[in-house]
Each structure stands twice: as C-alpha cells, then as structure tokens.
Amino acid sequence: MKSGQNSARVSVVRAQSTRRDFLRAGAATAGLTVLGQLARAQGDTGTPRAATGGAPAVLKGADAMIKVGLVGCGAQGGVLLESCLPIQSPKLQFVALCDIWPYNLRHRVNYLKKFNHDPSAHEDFDEFLSAGLEKGMQAVIIATPDVWHAPYTVKALKAGCHVYCEKMMSNTVEGARQMVRAMKETGKLLQIGHQRRSNPRYRFALNRIMEAGLLGRVVNAGGQWNRSVRGSVDLTWPEKFALPQATLEKYGYANMREFRNWRWFRKYSGGPISDLGAHQIDIFGWFLNARPKTVMASGGRDYFKDREWYDNVMVIYEYEHSDQEITRVFYQVLTTTSAGGGYFEQFMGVDGTLKMSENDAITRVYKEAHADWTEALQKGVLRPIERAETIPTSLSQVSLLDVRASADLDAYELPVVLDKKPHTPHLENFFNAILGREELNCPADEAFRSEAAVFKVNPAIEAKAQLKFEPSDFEV
C-alpha cells in the first residue's frame, strides 16, 4: 500500500440467534426522576433478565421470519418503520411498540395495521419487553431520545434480544461503554444507526476511490450539515394531546417543550453536534482509517438564546495515520442558515477530491489536471459529467452543477444509485446478521470508537482550547 493510502477496518461481531424466555423483574415506579430510572435500568436492581428456557427457532431460508419491537414512535421511529416495511428477506413482523406519548403510539400502531401487522402498544418499557418476548420477539429497534438509549439497550440485550439502536449511542460516554459491555457479555448483536456504513454508494467510494488511492495522499477533509432558522424552530404539539405533568416527570421531562425538543437540552442529548454531526464525523474515521489526535472547536448559542446547547458549532480535528501523516479535518453544523450547498463530507487529496452525500446529486469526484485516472475510467469506477455551461442563479442549483469548473477540474459521478430509502440497507444488514447471512456493518464497539470523536467536541468548546485524545478515549 502506498504511503498515505487508506484502508477500512470494520470490526465484526458474530452472534448466534438463540432465544430465551424472559422473567420480568418489575415495572418502573411512578414519580422516579430520570436519574433514578437510569440507575435502576443500568444496574442490577429491576433489570429484566433472561431465563434459560428454549424458544421457537429462527427460520434460516427464504421463509425466514424475524419478530421485531420498536421503542420510540416519534419522527425517527416512523422513519425506521417506513424503512423496514419494504424489506422482503427476511420477512419482518412487528409484535410490540413502546412510547410514553399515546398520540405517537396510536399513530404508529394504526400505520402498521395497514400492512397486516398487529403490534401491542405499551407506555412502560418493561411491559413492552415482557409482552414482546411472550410473542417471540427477537429484535428491538430503539429510536428514543439519547438519554434512554443505554438503559433500554442494555435491558433488551440482557433479555435475549438483538438490538438496533439509533446514534448517538448515549448522551454520556459511560452510557455508550455500558452498551458495548452488554453486547459482549450477552453475545447478542448491537447495530448502531450510522446508516451510511451500509449505503452502497459510500461502500463503493471507500473501496474503489479511497482504498484504491485514487485521490493520492488525502491531506485535508471537511464536511457540513447546515439548516435554516425555519428548519430549526421548536417542535409543537396539539394541546389536547399534551402529556400529564405526572407522566412527564416520571420520565424526567420538565414540560412538553423539553419532551418535544429534547435535542436542545443537556439532560437528554449532546446537541446538534451529536444529532447531525455524528453521522458525518463517523465517515472521517471510517474513510481515513484513522483516529483523531486532537480537536478544537468553537460554538455558542448565537441565535436561540433560550436553548441549552450550542446552535452553531465549528470543529477542527487532526487525524494521525500509522505513518505519522496528518489529515486536517474541518466540520461545521449550523442551525441558522442553509447556505453552503447542502450536507456532505469531502476528502481532498493531491490527485483529486471526493465529495460524498446521501444526496446523489451532491456526490462528485473531481480530478486534478496532472492525475491519470485512465484505468479507473476504463473499469467504470467513474462516469464523466459534462461541465455546466451556465452560471448557477440560485443556491439550490449550486449542488447540482460542477461549481469547480473554473478551476479546470474534471467532474465525475459514481456508478452507484441507491434505489432504497437511506436507512433500509443498514436495517437489512442488521436483520441478515441475525440470520447469520452477513456481518454487522456498524457494531457497537466500532461505533463507540467513532463516537469518541464526537463526545470530545462540546468539552473542547467549553475549554476554549485544543484537547488531545488519549488511547483510553477509544477503549471500553
């Protein structure tokens, strides 16, 4: 391998798809604070345990069926449901749903019934787990606020279920570590929702562009996810469907505004750098096959003064390769402007630049004039794009045109089209891994090493200094 050439190492978790009966240890006690519930859920007291009994075997062939439960029926839970329904192999049956807000819960139950699923509905997680296991539930999808990811994941794994959990793994580093430990202790699968890891366009770019060394030495990289003020305003709710104050307090929420807009509050999440940035910062380490050495960042409540987390964040990483070469990476997440050409990650090498996005209109590869890509073109790795003859007249056109034409860079597109919903391939990988057909593309131990880079951003903002990463930051 040439100096500076990158290779990906995706850690593998294998687990047998066994089933065990579940003995419920008790429901959550009303009036507990969120800290009390977290302590109970993550410790021994009140944690559901799996017994040693047998259970119906999972069919391995074309008729394979996996029974699934969903925890968290809000916006992201709905996205994951819609991404699961097109999956034909294996066949999926949703047997139980869980959410503390009946408004969301009823909507998702009724939606699934249109597709011949008949799940039971639960507010309490322990009741959901017990009911689901009685129906033979083998997998749990978790799409709750970050603060609940660790306790619910640990419980589900210990009850004998495989788990697909949305990123971030947790709102705390220790919560994320507990998830990895539970995965290893139980031997169950735990896939984290960094869905680009299963996107065929990203996997093609990693293998045929990055690993092939087509860009030459990648000295710089960057990325962004910008949203307008209009796209960042508080979520509202129908007043007649507001949760009772006692229910809100039982699950640690001060009021409906915090419940609906939990991403803006430190008690429940890491803010926009976790919500949006985690997806893309994950790609830097994956594509560069490196870990960050240092991070410095700037951020603030520049517009939304009544929120706890920073609405604008800018980050600079130094990724160090095994040969002691450095790739400097800049990333920004802005919630006050949508300018800048959408959301993407960009890898800039001495021979060319790769611009990646879930939006195929933004995904492009640009060649420096001196580079010889004849072989790649002959093998169909790249498809030429004709230069734009007109100057873009609006920001919406910028991402669709070759904006580097003035620099005499030839533009190419990747010959890979994702004809599925963005989350579907990652969910397919999870379910096929349960059947032993594939290996997980983003198991929890790999995700933890990636998210370690994200966890350090907010402390860097608060310290107003460059922070160094220690080996222990990436260890469970």
C-alpha positions in Angstrom: 0.0 0.0 0.0 1.3 3.5 -0.9 2.2 6.0 1.8 -1.0 7.9 2.7 -3.3 5.3 1.2 -6.2 4.5 3.4 -7.9 1.2 4.2 -11.0 0.5 6.2 -11.2 -1.9 9.1 -14.8 -2.7 10.0 -14.9 -4.7 13.2 -17.1 -7.7 13.2 -19.4 -9.1 15.7 -20.8 -12.5 15.3 -23.6 -14.0 17.4 -25.8 -16.9 17.3 -29.5 -16.2 17.0 -30.7 -18.0 20.1 -33.8 -17.2 22.1 -34.6 -17.3 25.8 -37.7 -16.7 27.8 -38.0 -13.6 29.8 -38.8 -13.1 33.5 -40.0 -9.7 34.2 -38.5 -8.0 37.2 -41.0 -5.2 37.7 -42.3 -2.1 36.1 -40.9 1.4 36.5 -42.1 3.2 39.6 -44.2 6.3 39.0 -42.6 9.5 40.2 -39.0 8.4 39.7 -36.7 11.0 38.3 -34.8 10.3 35.1 -31.6 9.8 37.1 -33.3 7.3 39.3 -34.7 5.4 36.3 -31.3 5.3 34.6 -29.6 4.0 37.7 -32.2 1.3 38.1 -32.2 0.4 34.4 -28.4 0.2 34.1 -27.8 -1.6 37.4 -28.8 -5.0 38.8 -32.0 -3.9 40.6 -35.0 -4.1 38.4 -33.1 -5.1 35.3 -35.0 -7.6 33.2 -33.2 -10.9 33.0 -33.5 -13.8 30.5 -34.1 -17.3 31.7 -32.5 -20.4 30.2 -35.5 -21.8 28.5 -35.9 -22.6 24.8 -37.8 -20.6 22.2 -39.0 -21.1 18.6 -36.1 -21.3 16.2 -35.5 -18.6 13.6 -36.1 -20.0 10.1 -32.9 -19.6 8.0 -34.2 -20.0 4.5 -36.3 -17.9 2.1 -39.2 -18.1 4.6 -37.1 -16.7 7.5 -39.2 -14.5 9.8 -38.0 -12.1 12.5 -40.3 -10.7 15.1 -39.5 -7.1 16.0 -40.4 -4.5 18.5 -40.0 -0.7 18.3 -39.2 1.6 21.2 -39.8 5.3 20.4 -42.6 6.1 17.9 -41.7 9.7 17.1 -40.2 11.1 13.9 -37.2 8.9 13.7 -39.1 5.8 14.8 -41.5 6.5 11.9 -38.6 6.8 9.5 -37.3 3.4 10.6 -40.7 1.8 10.4 -41.1 3.0 6.8 -37.6 1.8 6.0 -38.3 -1.7 7.4 -41.6 -2.3 5.5 -40.0 -2.7 2.0 -37.7 -5.4 3.3 -38.7 -8.7 1.8 -36.0 -11.0 3.0 -36.1 -11.8 5.8 -39.8 -11.2 6.5 -40.5 -8.9 9.4 -43.4 -9.0 11.9 -43.8 -6.1 14.3 -45.2 -7.5 17.5 -44.9 -4.7 20.1 -44.4 -0.9 20.2 -43.5 1.4 23.1 -43.8 5.1 23.6 -44.7 7.3 26.5 -46.9 9.6 24.3 -50.2 7.9 23.3 -50.5 10.4 20.5 -47.5 8.9 18.7 -48.1 5.3 19.8 -51.6 5.1 18.3 -50.5 6.6 15.1 -47.7 4.0 14.6 -49.9 1.1 15.6 -52.6 2.2 13.1 -50.0 2.7 10.4 -48.6 -0.9 10.9 -52.1 -2.4 10.8 -52.5 -1.2 7.3 -49.6 -3.5 6.4 -51.0 -6.6 8.2 -49.0 -6.1 11.4 -50.9 -6.2 14.8 -48.5 -5.0 17.5 -49.4 -4.4 21.1 -48.9 -0.9 22.5 -47.1 0.0 25.7 -46.1 3.0 27.6 -43.8 1.2 30.0 -40.6 -0.4 28.6 -40.7 -3.4 30.9 -44.2 -4.2 29.9 -43.3 -3.9 26.2 -40.3 -6.2 26.7 -42.4 -8.8 28.6 -45.2 -8.7 26.0 -42.9 -8.8 23.1 -40.9 -11.8 24.4 -44.1 -13.7 25.0 -44.8 -13.3 21.3 -41.4 -14.5 20.4 -39.7 -11.1 19.8 -36.1 -11.5 18.7 -35.1 -7.9 17.8 -35.7 -4.5 19.2 -35.3 -1.2 17.4 -34.6 1.8 19.7 -35.4 5.4 18.5 -35.9 7.2 21.8 -34.1 10.4 23.0 -30.4 9.7 23.5 -30.7 9.6 27.3 -32.7 6.4 27.1 -30.5 4.5 24.5 -28.2 2.9 27.0 -30.7 1.7 29.7 -33.2 0.3 27.1 -30.5 -1.3 25.0 -28.8 -3.0 28.0 -32.2 -4.3 29.2 -33.1 -5.7 25.8 -29.7 -7.3 25.2 -29.9 -9.0 28.7 -33.4 -10.2 27.9 -32.0 -12.1 24.9 -32.9 -9.7 22.1 -30.7 -8.3 19.3 -30.8 -4.5 19.2 -30.7 -1.8 16.5 -30.1 1.5 18.3 -30.0 4.9 16.8 -27.0 7.1 17.2 -25.7 8.7 19.3 -25.2 5.5 21.4 -25.9 7.6 24.5 -25.8 11.1 25.9 -22.8 10.1 28.0 -19.5 8.2 27.3 -20.2 5.8 30.2 -23.6 5.0 28.9 -22.1 4.1 25.5 -19.5 1.9 27.2 -22.2 0.0 29.1 -23.9 -0.8 25.8 -20.7 -2.3 24.3 -20.1 -4.3 27.5 -23.7 -5.7 27.4 -23.2 -6.7 23.8 -20.1 -8.6 24.6 -21.5 -10.2 27.8 -24.7 -11.4 26.2 -23.3 -12.4 22.8 -26.2 -10.5 21.1 -25.9 -8.3 18.1 -26.0 -4.5 18.6 -26.1 -2.4 15.5 -25.8 1.4 15.8 -27.7 3.6 13.4 -24.8 5.2 11.4 -26.7 4.2 8.2 -24.0 5.4 5.8 -22.0 2.4 6.8 -24.4 0.3 4.7 -25.1 2.7 1.9 -23.8 1.1 -1.3 -22.5 4.4 -2.7 -20.4 5.0 0.4 -19.1 1.5 0.4 -18.2 1.7 -3.3 -16.4 5.0 -2.7 -14.5 3.6 0.2 -13.3 0.5 -1.8 -12.8 1.9 -5.3 -11.8 5.5 -4.5 -10.2 5.7 -1.0 -8.7 2.3 -0.6 -7.6 2.3 -4.3 -5.6 5.5 -3.6 -7.3 7.4 -6.5 -7.1 10.7 -4.6 -3.4 10.4 -3.8 -2.5 11.5 -0.3 -5.5 13.0 1.5 -4.1 15.9 3.4 -7.4 17.7 4.1 -11.0 16.7 4.6 -14.2 18.5 5.7 -17.9 18.4 6.0 -21.0 20.2 7.0 -24.7 20.0 7.8 -26.4 23.4 7.7 -30.1 24.1 8.5 -32.0 27.3 8.3 -33.7 29.0 11.2 -37.0 27.9 9.9 -35.8 24.3 9.9 -34.6 24.6 13.4 -37.6 26.1 15.3 -39.1 24.4 18.2 -41.5 21.4 17.6 -45.0 22.0 18.8 -47.8 19.6 19.8 -51.6 19.5 19.9 -52.6 21.0 23.2 -55.4 18.4 23.7 -52.8 15.6 23.4 -50.3 17.1 25.9 -48.9 14.5 28.3 -50.0 14.8 32.0 -47.3 16.5 34.1 -47.0 13.4 36.3 -46.1 11.3 33.2 -43.5 13.9 32.1 -41.9 14.0 35.5 -41.9 10.2 35.7 -39.7 10.1 32.7 -37.5 13.0 33.6 -39.0 15.8 31.5 -39.8 19.2 33.0 -42.5 20.0 30.5 -43.8 19.3 27.0 -41.4 21.7 25.4 -38.5 19.7 26.7 -40.1 16.5 25.7 -40.7 17.6 22.2 -37.4 19.4 21.8 -35.1 17.2 23.9 -32.1 17.6 21.4 -31.6 21.2 22.7 -31.2 20.3 26.3 -28.1 18.9 28.1 -30.0 16.4 30.2 -31.1 14.4 27.2 -28.5 14.8 24.4 -25.3 16.3 23.1 -27.0 19.0 20.9 -26.6 19.4 17.1 -23.0 18.1 17.0 -24.4 14.8 18.2 -27.7 14.9 16.4 -26.3 15.9 12.9 -22.6 15.9 13.2 -22.3 12.3 14.5 -23.4 10.9 11.1 -20.6 12.7 9.3 -17.8 12.6 11.8 -18.3 8.9 11.7 -17.3 8.9 8.0 -14.0 10.7 8.6 -12.5 8.0 10.7 -14.0 5.2 8.5 -12.7 6.6 5.2 -9.4 7.7 6.6 -8.8 4.6 8.6 -7.5 6.8 11.4 -8.4 8.2 14.8 -8.3 11.9 15.7 -5.2 13.0 17.6 -6.5 16.4 18.7 -9.7 18.5 18.5 -10.5 22.2 18.9 -13.9 23.8 18.5 -15.9 26.9 18.7 -19.7 27.1 19.3 -22.3 29.2 21.0 -26.0 30.0 21.5 -25.7 32.5 18.7 -29.4 32.8 17.8 -31.6 30.5 20.0 -30.9 32.1 23.4 -33.5 30.0 25.3 -31.8 26.7 24.5 -29.0 25.0 26.4 -26.9 23.6 23.6 -24.9 25.5 21.0 -26.8 26.2 17.8 -23.7 26.7 15.7 -20.5 24.6 16.0 -17.2 24.6 14.1 -14.6 21.9 14.7 -11.1 21.2 13.6 -9.6 17.7 14.0 -6.1 16.3 13.4 -6.3 12.7 12.2 -3.0 10.9 12.5 -2.2 7.9 10.3 0.1 5.0 11.2 2.9 6.5 9.2 2.5 9.7 11.3 1.0 11.7 8.4 -1.7 14.1 9.4 -5.1 14.8 7.8 -6.7 18.0 9.0 -10.4 17.9 9.1 -12.9 20.8 9.4 -16.5 20.2 10.2 -19.4 22.6 10.9 -23.1 22.2 11.9 -25.1 25.4 11.6 -28.7 25.8 12.5 -29.2 29.4 11.4 -28.5 29.2 7.7 -29.0 26.6 5.0 -26.4 28.1 2.7 -23.3 26.2 1.5 -24.6 23.5 -0.8 -26.4 21.0 1.4 -24.9 18.3 3.7 -21.8 16.4 2.6 -18.3 15.1 3.6 -15.3 15.9 1.4 -11.9 14.3 1.1 -9.3 16.4 -0.6 -6.2 14.6 -2.0 -3.3 15.8 -4.0 -4.7 14.0 -7.1 -8.4 14.6 -6.6 -11.3 15.3 -4.3 -14.2 13.1 -3.3 -17.5 14.8 -2.2 -19.9 12.3 -0.6 -23.5 12.7 0.4 -26.7 10.7 0.8 -27.9 13.0 -2.0 -26.6 11.6 -5.2 -26.8 15.0 -6.9 -24.2 16.3 -4.5 -21.9 13.3 -4.7 -19.0 14.0 -7.1 -15.3 13.2 -7.7 -13.0 15.9 -9.1 -9.7 15.2 -10.8 -6.6 17.4 -10.6 -5.2 18.2 -14.1 -2.0 16.2 -13.5 -3.7 13.0 -12.3 -4.0 10.0 -14.6 -7.3 8.2 -14.0 -7.4 6.3 -17.3 -7.6 2.9 -15.6 -10.4 3.9 -13.3 -12.4 5.2 -16.2 -11.8 2.1 -18.3 -13.1 -0.1 -15.4 -16.2 2.0 -14.9 -15.3 3.3 -11.5 -16.2 6.8 -12.6 -18.7 8.3 -15.0 -17.7 11.7 -16.7 -20.0 14.7 -16.2 -20.2 17.4 -18.8 -19.3 20.8 -17.5 -22.1 23.2 -16.7 -22.4 25.8 -19.5 -24.4 28.3 -17.4 -23.6 30.0 -14.2 -26.0 29.0 -11.3 -28.6 31.6 -10.4 -29.6 30.2 -7.0 -28.2 28.3 -4.1 -30.4 25.3 -4.9 -28.5 25.0 -8.3 -25.1 25.1 -6.8 -25.2 21.5 -5.5 -26.4 20.2 -8.9 -23.6 21.9 -11.0 -19.9 21.5 -11.3 -19.0 24.5 -9.2 -15.3 23.8 -9.7 -15.4 24.2 -13.5 -13.4 27.5 -13.1 -10.5 25.6 -11.5 -10.3 23.3 -14.6 -11.2 20.2 -12.6 -12.9 17.4 -14.4 -16.0 16.2 -12.6 -17.3 12.6 -12.3 -20.1 10.7 -10.7 -20.1 7.3 -9.1 -21.9 4.5 -11.0 -24.0 3.5 -7.9 -27.6 4.5 -7.3 -29.4 3.9 -4.0 -32.9 2.8 -5.1 -34.0 2.3 -1.5 -34.8 4.5 1.5 -31.5 5.7 3.1 -31.9 3.6 6.3 -33.1 0.4 4.6 -29.7 -1.1 3.7 -28.5 -0.7 7.3 -31.6 -2.3 8.7 -31.3 -5.1 6.1 -27.7 -5.7 7.2 -28.9 -5.9 10.9 -31.6 -8.5 10.2 -29.4 -10.6 7.8 -26.8 -10.6 10.5 -29.3 -12.1 13.0 -29.8 -14.9 10.5 -26.0 -15.4 10.1 -26.1 -14.3 6.4 -23.9 -11.2 6.9 -21.7 -9.4 9.5 -22.7 -6.1 11.1 -21.6 -3.0 9.3 -21.6 -0.9 12.4 -21.4 -3.0 15.6 -21.4 -1.1 18.9 -17.6 -1.5 19.6 -16.8 0.1 16.2 -19.4 2.8 16.7 -18.0 3.6 20.1 -14.6 4.3 18.7 -16.2 6.5 16.1 -18.4 8.4 18.5 -15.5 9.1 20.9 -14.5 11.8 18.4 -18.0 13.4 18.8 -18.1 13.2 22.6 -15.0 15.4 22.9 -16.3 18.4 20.8 -18.5 20.0 23.4 -15.8 19.8 26.1 -13.4 21.4 23.6 -15.8 24.3 23.1 -16.1 24.8 26.9 -12.4 24.6 27.4 -11.6 27.1 24.6 -8.5 25.0 23.9 -7.2 22.2 21.8 -7.8 18.9 23.5 -5.7 15.7 22.9 -7.2 12.3 22.5 -5.8 9.6 24.7 -5.9 5.8 23.9 -8.3 5.4 26.8 -10.9 7.6 25.0 -11.4 4.8 22.4 -11.4 1.9 24.9 -14.4 0.3 26.6 
